[in-house]
Amino acid sequence: MYVISGSFDYYYRPTGGHQEPQKLRIREGEMVFTPPMEDHATVFLEDCQMIVVSRNPRDQESYEADVERVELIDPQDYLTQ
């Protein structure tokens, strides 16, 4: 994910891990790569324009077959920020 404008927080940890996720703040002109077997979540701090590239097809069926949803962070923590 390459940020053209805006910023977001990127949370991540190894899949199956139970430790607190680490956090990176990704800003304009920066990028982050999600490797296989990494749980991740994004919290957008403002409107962003991004370029997102994937090696897998991005149609809904292929995407869903490749995703396992986990609650890495509590979304309620970010509703009032």
N, C-alpha and C positions, 0 to 999 in steps of 0.2 A: 504494500500500500504506500504510494507516494503522495504526499500532501502538496497540492498546488497552492491552496490557501486554507487558513483555519488551523485548528489543533484538536487533538484528542488524547485521552489517556488510554494506554494499551496495557491490559492486565494479562499475565500469562504464567503458566506452570506446566510441568510435564503431565501428560495424561495419566490419570490414576493416582496422582500425588494428592496428598491431603494438607500440604503446607499452605500458608497464605500465599496468594499470587504476588509476583513482583509487578511493579508498575513502571512504565516509561511514559513520558510526555512527548508526543510526536507533534512537531510544529511544521509550519510552512518550509518547504525545501528539504524535508527529511522523509525517510522511508523506514518501514519495518517489514520484516519477512517472518511469516509464520511457518515453521518447519512442520513436517509430519509429527503426529503424536504430541501436540502441544495444545492444551486447553487455552483459549484466549477469549477476551471480551474487550469491547471498545466503549468508551464513554466520550461522546462528542461534546466538547466544551463550547463550541460555536459552530456555525455553518461551515462546512468544509467542501472544498472541491478536491477530488482525489482521482488518481489513476490506480485501479486495482487489477492486478494480473494474476492469473491462475494457470497452472499446467493442466488442470482438469476442465472438462466442459462446464459451463455455467448455466445450462438449462436446469429448470427446477428439479426434474427427475434425477439427473446426475448429481446435483448438489445435495439433495436429500439423502441419496444413497451413501454419500461420503461424510455425512454429518452425524455426530452424536451430541445431543444437547445436554449440557451440564450447567448448573448454576454456580459459576465461578465467583461472581460478586452478587450482592443483593441489589436489584434494580431500584428498590424503594429508597436506598441510600442516596440516589441521585435525582430524585424527582423534585426536590426543593432547592437544588443548587443552582 
